[in-house]
């Protein structure tokens, strides 16, 4: 009886009604997860500066469109830099502008409430990207279950899950870029002026986070002008569709990026130039050595991708890539004449193109491979393809079927292990290392380079020491200040930054400092560990 019931499950899941409630249940549970966990994470190194970028752009918009309002707000607000003087004005501010407006409209204005809401908004944007990944997978594999598996793998990627609450640049761009690619497939299915306009706005939204969003324009024009766009487009003027799309994409980009209002359009080209020559003057701990970010070896991004991604995902992605390349060589010109071949080609370009550019141009990178997060959806879709190909091979009567069975079994076993590790790491999934022991990771690579653990350290210290003032020394002021903003106002008032050794406590997150500290900094009274990696220490000095 039980076996008969299990055999009916695949048939039930094929029904359209089942698809709707399963997909709806998945994203509903994901939203509940975000609502329940978004207050658990600390403040990242960049969040205050990113928030400031949104305020700078909003201030400039108000000065241009409502100068009286801008003057009234300025009279009751701390000074906001001019957009021409703010060093990060060329960073797309669209998300930060929206988060700032909603923060002041929906909260009491205290930093704790504002940044909690920001964390939730980052996660909601991540959810949109997960839905875009589902849609792309559904179109590519002609089966919604494979598409949903791609979204599940994204959610079950430990570092991405953590950064989905606070990384308002890389994760938000990845999500909007994925949504724009989904928009391209949506436009390709049934081209129309309305769909071209919507897809143009999606392209603009991605570009207003990072200028790489403009990379979607070329494949879109290729689809509209040269590719098979279906019979629905036969009677339409393709140039009209292209014109609507380009106007919406470029016009939306200009409207959502006030930096382009204030400076010549040539600054957009300058923003492209800064992609591979960003003036980051610090060093990176890589393979146990502190190396200037401008002198990193070519394999830096590949190593970081490997050590921060579950091994099964990487193995399946390599299998999917190999399968796509083999099909391209076997079918030759016929490969690109099929819808599956065209999508596989785009996935390969999406994944391998940015990697080749970064490696070939020696682009400045730091904090792992976060600047290339937007290629991860393509990586996961190729992993899904690899899983699909191995499943077909395991069912065949070929000599290699047992190899496929072993790989599938290993991948199946690693997935629940990864989920369990995510639960145990919470809320520090950002220091997940796929296969490295904790002691190796401490010596070879940066640990909590986001600085989130400072929040837990400060909360522990505030509970332990009831003094009205706690003097604290830190190697860098930013993570201390940023994480104080997410504490309660009365707790925040008790913290006092002291840059000298007169401070009672010394707190460190071990960034740029893999070795232990000398006894002169005090006696270690508390430490935060995640996955066997020490990510924060609190030292106390004698009175």
N, C-alpha and C positions, 0 to 999 in steps of 0.2 A: 504493500500500500504506500509506504513511504517512498520507495523507488519510483513508483508510477507518478507520484506527486512531483518528484524532482524532475522527471522527464518532461513534465508539462511546463516547467518554469520558462525555458527558452521560448516556447510558443506564446506564452502569456506576454513576455517582455517585448515580443515583436509587434504587438498591437499598438496602434497610435495612441490609444487612451493610456496605456501603460507608459509609453514614452513620456507623455506630458506629466504624469504624476511622479514618475521616477526622477525626471530632470528637475521638476519643481521642488520635490522633496530634497534633492541634493543641494540646490542653491538656497532653499529655505533654511536647511540646517547650517549651511555655511554662513548665512547672515546671522543666525542665532549664535554661532560660534564667535563671530566678530563682535556682536553686542556683548557677549559675556566676557570676552578676553581683552578688549581694547584698552581697559584701564590698568592692565597688568604690566605694561612695558614702560621702560624709562624713556628718557629724552636722548636722542642721538646728537652727535657732535654738530650736525648741520642744521638742525631744526629751527633754531632761533634765527639764523642767518637766512634760511629759506623763507621763514615767516616775514622777515624784514623785507625781502625781495618783493613779496606780495604787497606790503604796505607802501613801498616806494612806488610801485607801478600804479596802485590805486590812488595815491596822492597826486601823481602826475595826471592821471585821467581826470580827477576832480578839478585840478587846476585848469585843465583845458575846457572841460564841459560845464563845470559848476564852480567857478572861482570863489563865490561867496561861501558856499558850503565848505570848500577847502580851507578857507580862512577860519571859519568857526571851529572846524575839527582841529586845526593846528593849534588853536588857542587852548584847547583842553587835552592835548596829546603831547607826549614827549617828541622832541624834534625828529623829523623824518628826513633822511638825506635826499638831496636832489637826484633825479634819475641819471643825470649826466655824471654825477660824482660817485655813485654807488658801484663798486667794482664788479658785482655780479648781475648787473642789469641785463647782460646779454644771455642770462639763463632764463629760459621760458617761464613766465610767472603765472600762467593761466590757472593752474590748480591752486597756487598759493593765494591768488586774488580771490578765488571763489571761497577758499577755506577761511580767509580773513573776514570776508563779508558775512559768511554764515556764523563764524565765531562770535562776532560782535552782535549779530542779530538774535542768536539762539542761546547765548550764555550770559552770565553775569559780568563778563569782561575780565574776570580773574584768570591769570595765566593757566592755572590748573584746569579750569573748565575749558578754556580755549584749546589747549593742546590735547586734552582728552577727545574733544570733538574732532580735532585734526586727525588723530589716530584712527578714529572711526571712519572718517571720510577717505583716508588712504586705503583702508580695507575695503570699503564699498567700491572704490575704483578698481582695486585688485579683483573683486568679484566680477566686475564688468569685463575685465580682461580674461578671466576664467571662462565666462560665457562666450566671449569671442573665440577662445581656443576650442571650446566645445563645438561651435558652429563650423569652424574651419575643418575640424576633424570629421564632423558629420558629413560635410560636403566631399571631403577627400575620400573617405572610406565607404561612403554610401550606407552608413550604419550609425545611428545615433549613439549606440553603446560604445563604439570605438572612440567617438568624439568625447563622450563623457569620461572615458578612461583617461584621455589626455588632460582634462580638467582636474581629475582626481590626482594624477601624478603631480600636477602643479601645486595643488594644495598640500600634498604629502612631500613637498620639497622643503626640508627644515629651514634653511636660511631664507628662502623666499617667503615662507609663512610668517616668520618673525618680522622681516622687513616690510611685509604687507601692512604693518601697523604704523610705521614711522618713516619709511623711505619715500618721501614725496617727490623725488626726482627719478631715480632709476626704475623703481617698481611702477610708479604711475606712468612713466613713459612706456615701459614694457606693456602695460595694460592697454593704454590708448593706441599704441602701435598695433597691437594684436586686434583690437577692435576695428581699426582702420583696414587691416587686411581682411577681416571678416566682411567689412563693408564692400571691399572690392569684389569678393566672391558673390555677395548679395547683388551687386550691380551687374556682374557678369551673367547671372542666371536670367535676369529679365531687365535689360538696359532701358532706362527711361530718364527723362529730364529730372524728375523728382529724386530718383535714386542717385543720379550723378551729383546732384546738389548735396544730398545727405552725406554721400561718401566724401565729397569735397570738404564738408565741415568736419568730418571725422579725421581727415588728413590734417586739417588745420589745427585741431585740438592736440593731436600728437606733436605737431611741429611747434606748437606753443609751449611744449614742455622741453623738448630737445629738437634742435634743427634737423637732426637725422630723419625726422618725420617726412621731410620732403622726398626721401628715397622712394616713397610709395607712388609718387607721381609718374615715374617712368613706366613701371609695370601696368599702371592704370591706363596710360595712353596706349601702350602696346595692346592691351585687351580691347580697348575701344576702337582702335584703328586697324589692327592687324590680326587679332585672334578671332576665333569663332565666338560670336556673341549671341548666337541663337537666332531663330527665325523672328523673334519679336523685334529685333533691331533691324530687320531687312529693309523696312520702309522708312527708317529714320535716317537723318543726316548725321553721320558719325562725327563730323566736325562740330556740329551743334552740341552733342554730348560732351565732347572734349572741352569745348569753350565753357559750358556750364560748370564742369568739374574744376577746371583750372581757375576760373574766376572765384568759385566758392572756396577752393583750397588756399589760394594766395590772398584773397580778400579776407577770409576768416583768420589766416595767420597774421595779417597786418592788424586787424581789429583786435585780436586777443593778445597782442604783444606790444604794449605801449613804448617799449624801447625803440621800436621801429618808427614810431611817430616822432620821437625826440631827436633822432639822429638820422643821417642819410641812409638810404636803402643799402648802400655799400657795406653797412655794418652787418648785414645779414651774411655777406660773404666772409667778413671777418669772424663771425661766429663759427662758420664752417672751418676756418683756418685754426681757430683755437681748439678744435676737437683733438688734433694730434700734437698741439704744442701748448697745452694748457700750462700756465706758469705756476706749477706746484713745486715749491723749492725744498721739499722735505725728502727724507729717505724712507725706504720700505724694507721691513724685515722679510727677507726672502731666502729660504734655504739656509737659515742661520746667519746670514750676513745682512748688514744694513747697507743697502744700495740706493743711490739717488734715483728718484723716479724717472729721471731723464736718461738713465743708463741701464734700465732693466733688460735682461736677456729676452730673446724672442719667445722662449717657451713659458714666460711668466703666466700669461693668461690661460694657456692650456693646462698647466700644473694646477692653478687655482680652480679651474673648472672641474678637474678630476678629483681634487681632495674635498670639494664642498658639495658634490653631487653624489647621490647614492650610486654605488658601483653598478647595480643592476640597470639603472637608467642609462648610464654611460655605455654599458655593453649592448643594450638593446638599440641605442641611438647609432652606434657604430654598425650594428647589423642592418638597421634600416637604411643607413647611408650606403653601405656596400650593396644592398639589394637594389637601391635606386640607380646606382652607377652601373651595376651589371645589366639592368634592364635597358638603360640608355645605350650601352655598347651593343647589346643584342638586337635591339629594335632599330637603332640608328635614327633615321629621319622620322620613322613612324612613331617614335616615342613622344615627340612633341606635338603630334597630330591628335593625341588622345587627351581627354580632360585630366585623367590621372597622371599622365606624363607631364603635362604642363604644371600641375600643382606640385608634383614631386620636384620638378626643376626649380620652381619658386622656393620651395622649402630648402633645397640645397644652396641656392643663392642667398637666401635669408640667413642661413646658418654660417656658411663658409665664407661668403663675401666680406662681412665685417671682420671676421677673424683674419682673413688674408690682408685686409687693409691695415689693421692694427699692427700685425706682425711685420708687414712690409714697410710701413712708414715709421716704425719705432715710436708709436704714439705714447704719450705720457699717461700711465695708469697708476692707480694706487687703491688701497682698500680692496684687495682682491680683484675680481673681474666685474664689479658692479656696473661699470660703464658700458658693458656689453650684455647686460641682462635682457635686452630686448630680443636677443637671438634665442633665448631659452625656450619660448613656445615652439619654434621650429625644431629645436633639439628634441623636445618631448614628442612632437608629432612624428618625427623620424623614429623615436623609440617605440611609439605605438605601431608604426609600420614594421619595425623589426620584430616586435612581439607577434604581430599578425603573420609575418612570413615564417617565423619559427613554428607557429601553431600549425600552419599548412604543412610545413616540412615534417613535423612530428606525426602528422596523420598519414603521411605518404609511406610507401614501402621502399624507401631508399636507404642506402647504407648509412647515410649521415643522420638518420632520424633520431638515433639515440643521443647524439650530440645535442640536437635541438631539444630533446626531452630533458636532458640534464640542465641545460641553460634555462629552460622555462621553469623547471623546478626550483633552481637557485633564485631566479628572479621573483618567483611567487613567495618564497620563504623570506626574502629580504624585505619585501614591502611591509608586512606587519612589524618586523623588527625596526624598521625606520619609523613607523608611526609610534611605537612604544618609546623609542629614543626621543622623539619629539615631545611626548608627554613628560618624560623624565627631565628633559632639558628646560621645560617651560619655566620662566619666560626668557630663556637665553638660547633659543634655537639658532641665533645668529653666530654662535661659536661651534656649530656642528662641523665636525670633520668626518668624512665618510669612512675612512679606514685607518687613520693615523691614531696611535695611542696618545693619550693626553700629554705625557712627558715629551714626546717628539714634537707635538704641535706647539707646545710652549717654547721650545728652543728654535724651531725652524720658521714659524710664521706668526704674523700678528694675531692677537687673540680677539678681544672685544674692542676692535678699532672704532666702533660706534660710541663707546662709552656709556652704554645703557646700565651697566651694573652699578654705576655710581648711585643710582636711585635706591637700590636695595641696601647699599652700604650706608647711605645717609639715614634711611629709615631705621636701620639697626642701631646706628649711633644715637639717634634722637631718643630711642626707647631705653638705651643703656645708660645714658648720661642725662640727668635731669637739670644740669646747669642752665642758667638763663642764656648764656652765650657759649657757643662751641667754636673755638678757633681752629681753622683747618688749613693745612698747607697741601697743595697738590702740584704735580709736575706741570700740568696745564690747567688754566683757569676755566676753559670752556665747558668741559663735561661737568664740573662742579656747579657752575652757574646754571647751565641748561637744566640739569636734573633738579636743582632747587626750585625751579619754576613749576614743577609738577607736584611739589609737596603742598600741604595745606599752608595757608598764610601764616598761621601762628608757628608752624614748624620752620618755615622759611625765615622768619624773623630771628630765630635763634642761631642761625648759621652765620659765621663771620669768616670771610676769607683772609688769611694771613700769609703773605708770600714768603715770610722768613721762618727761620727755625724756632721762633718764639711760639709758634702754633702748638696747641696741645696734641693735635692729631695730624697725621700724615696719611693721605689716601692716594692710592695709585691703581691704575688699571693696566699697568705693564706695557703701555704702548711705547714703542721704540726702546724698550728696556726689558729684554727677555731674562736677564740674570736677576738673582736675588739682591735685595737691598742690604746695605750695611747696617750695623747695630745703631749707628748714629741717628738714624731716622726714628728710632724708638723700638718698642716691643710690639710685635704683631699680636693684636687682640681679636682680630676677626678676618676672615677671608671668605670670598664667594667663589665657588667652584661650579663648573658646568661640564658634564661629560668627562670628568677627570682633568679638566683644564682649569688652572687658577686664573680667574679673570679680574679679581679685585682683592686688595689687602688694605686693612686699616691698622696703622701703627700708632701707639700712644707713647708720648714722651712723659717723663716724670715731671712733677710740678716744679 
